[in-house]
Amino acid sequence: DSRQNIRLWDEYRLTTWFDTFLPSFDYLGSQEAMEIMTDNAVWWMKTSGIDGFRQDAVKHVPNDFWRLLTKKLSKHIEKEEQREIYQIGETFGSYDLISSYVNKGQLDAQFNFNLYDVALHAFLDSDGSFRILDEEMKKTFAVYGMDHLMGNLMDSHDKVRFMAYADGDILLSSPDAEEIGWTDPPRVDDPDSYRKARLYLTYMLSIPGVPVIYYGDEIGMTGAADPDNRRVMRFGNGLSSAEKEMLREVKNIIHIRRNNSALRRGDFLSVLAEKDIYTFIRSDVNERVLVILNKAADKKDIRIPIPEIYDVQQARDITNNQIIPVENTILNVPLDGISSRIMVLEK
């Protein structure tokens, strides 16, 4: 129809070119191309000893390629070298399209952008509500199951950084996010922006799935759209006092996840999903953990109904060991604005 077949991502997703100067492998018409490139991937896996692949632009490569690659990785790495690997892909699209690549013969997971899109609005839009996020969470479970390996994220190299939204430098609906990166690059001015990012990371590190830390998330790095979201990483004395505090807090959240198995592989029960308050319980054979999020700026006294069948007598705050009794299946928890609490439910 006389158009250049450039960036027609959905209309011609398997044959569109990324750019005029960047040729593509003909995976649809060349078995040789498939064999060479999958062999090359296996070589890198063997030579480097890496734990897996982050596969870019998955939907622009045919399923047969991923099946061949995964077959070779299973044979030459998992069976011959007796080590488990993880493949996570990147696809923007519907649940059906994304999940069509996630199975034993192809990828282990993909980034859960559909949940991410809803989460951004729930956490950052003043009119956003955790009710909608909770509904999207249930949709995710319906597609992937509750104990899934999909990647949960706050930032990526294709997205405006969370901190730029949180600090008000860019609106969620902004059409000129890329231009802002060149003309007025975001910088963090409001200390509350770090608290908003920590709240999101607490959520991300305590829901089912695999948390993905994009470099700089752990210090609250800001940035507009690509390429401003790929700024040089900073360490040590190159960090501000606020960034150092952010790093300490994120480490603490990660340690809590690592030390509490229910936050990694437990089931998920939504308890409260209101506009500003989200509470849920993760349970496994070892423990029950209650996560409470408050995105409002003001302090809340939250009345949380605990299922009677759990037979819970008290809740112990993991951070400070404060114990709050459960009275008549109700837990009353005070929570500061833009903050969270993670508590172990005890008999």
FIVO-855138 format. One record per residue (C-alpha): x, z, y. Coordinates in steps of 0.25 Angstrom, whole numbers, plus 5000, padded with zeros to 4 digits. Layout:
BEGIN
XZY ...
***
This chain:
BEGIN
500050005000 501249985009 501650125011 502950185008 502950274996 503550385003 503050535002 501750494996 501850624989 500450634982 500050484982 501250434975 501950564971 502750504959 503250384966 503350414981 504750424987 505150544995 505850455005 506350315007 507850355005 507550444993 507350364980 506550414968 506850414953 505850334946 505350434936 504050364933 504850234929 506250284924 506450374912 507950364915 507750424928 506950544922 508050564911 509150564921 508550654931 508050754920 509350754914 510050784927 509150904929 509450954916 510950934919 510751024932 510051124925 511151134914 512351124924 511851224935 511151324926 509951334936 508651394931 507751284935 507251174944 506451174957 505851034955 505550964968 504350864971 503850884956 502550794958 503450674962 504050674949 503250634936 502950734926 503750664915 505050694923 504650844923 504350844908 505650774905 506450864913 505750994908 505950944894 507450924896 507651064903 506851124892 507851064881 509151074888 509051204896 507951294891 508251264876 509651224876 510151324886 509051434884 508751454898 507351444905 507251364917 506151344928 505651224935 504751234947 504251114954 503751074968 502451004969 501450994981 500050964976 498851014968 498851124957 498651014947 499850924952 500751044952 500351104939 500550964932 502050984932 501951134928 502051144913 502951164901 503351024901 503651014916 503951114927 503751264925 503151284939 502951224953 502851284967 501451334969 501251274983 499751274982 499851434981 500951434992 500051345002 498951445001 499851565001 500451525015 499051515021 498651655015 499951725020 500151655033 498851605039 498051715046 496751655041 497351645027 496851735016 497451785003 496151754996 496451604996 497851634991 497251714980 496351594976 497551504976 498251604967 497151594957 497151444957 498651454954 498451544942 497351444937 498351334937 499651394933 499151524927 499551664932 500951674926 501451544931 502851504936 502351424949 503251444961 502751524972 503351504986 503451535001 504351425006 504951295001 505751185006 504451095009 503751205016 503751275030 504351415027 503451535026 504151605038 503851495048 502351505045 502451655045 503151665058 502151565065 503151455067 502351355059 500951355056 500451335042 499751205046 500851155055 501051005054 502451005061 503151115052 504351015050 504450985065 504551125068 505751145059 506451045068 505951085082 505651235081 506151295068 505451425064 506151555066 505551695061 505151775074 504051875068 504551985058 503151975052 503551845046 504451905037 503351995032 502451885030 503551815021 503751935013 502351955011 502251815005 503451834997 502851954991 501651874987 502451764982 503351854973 502151934967 501251824963 501251744950 502251634949 503751614953 504151654967 505051544974 505951594985 506351474994 507651515000 507451595013 506151645009 506851775006 507351795021 506151735028 506751605032 505851515041 505751365042 504851255046 504551135036 505651055029 506851055033 506751185041 506251265029 507651235023 508551315032 509851365028 509751495020 510351625027 510951745020 511451885023 511851905038 511151775041 509851845040 509051915050 508652055048 507252015045 507751915035 508552015028 507352105027 506551995022 507551965011 507552115007 506052115006 506051984998 507052044988 506152164987 504952084983 505752004973 506252124967 504852184966 504452054959 505652054949 505352204946 503852194943 503552094932 502052084936 502452014949 503151914941 502251884928 501051974930 499651924931 498951914945 497651984949 497151964963 496652094969 496352074984 496451934991 496051955005 496351885018 497651965021 497752045008 498152004994 498352094982 498652054968 499052124955 500152074946 500152134932 500952114919 501252204907 502152294915 501452324928 500352284939 500852254953 499952244965 500352154976 499752174990 499952085002 499452105016 499651985025 498952045037 499752095049 499052235048 499152345038 498052345027 497452455018 497152375006 496152414996 496552354982 495652354970 496452374957 495752334944 495252454937 495752394924 497152414929 496952564929 497952584941 498152714947 499152684958 499952574964 501452594967 502152514978 503352444972 504152454985 504052594989 503352664977 502152714985 501052744976 499552714980 498452764970 497352674965 496052744968 494752694961 495452564958 495752544973 497152544979 497252564994 498552504999 499052505014 499852375017 500552345030 500352205036 501052085031 501552165019 501352185004 501452294993 501752274979 501252394970 501352424955 499952474950 500152594941 499252674932 
***
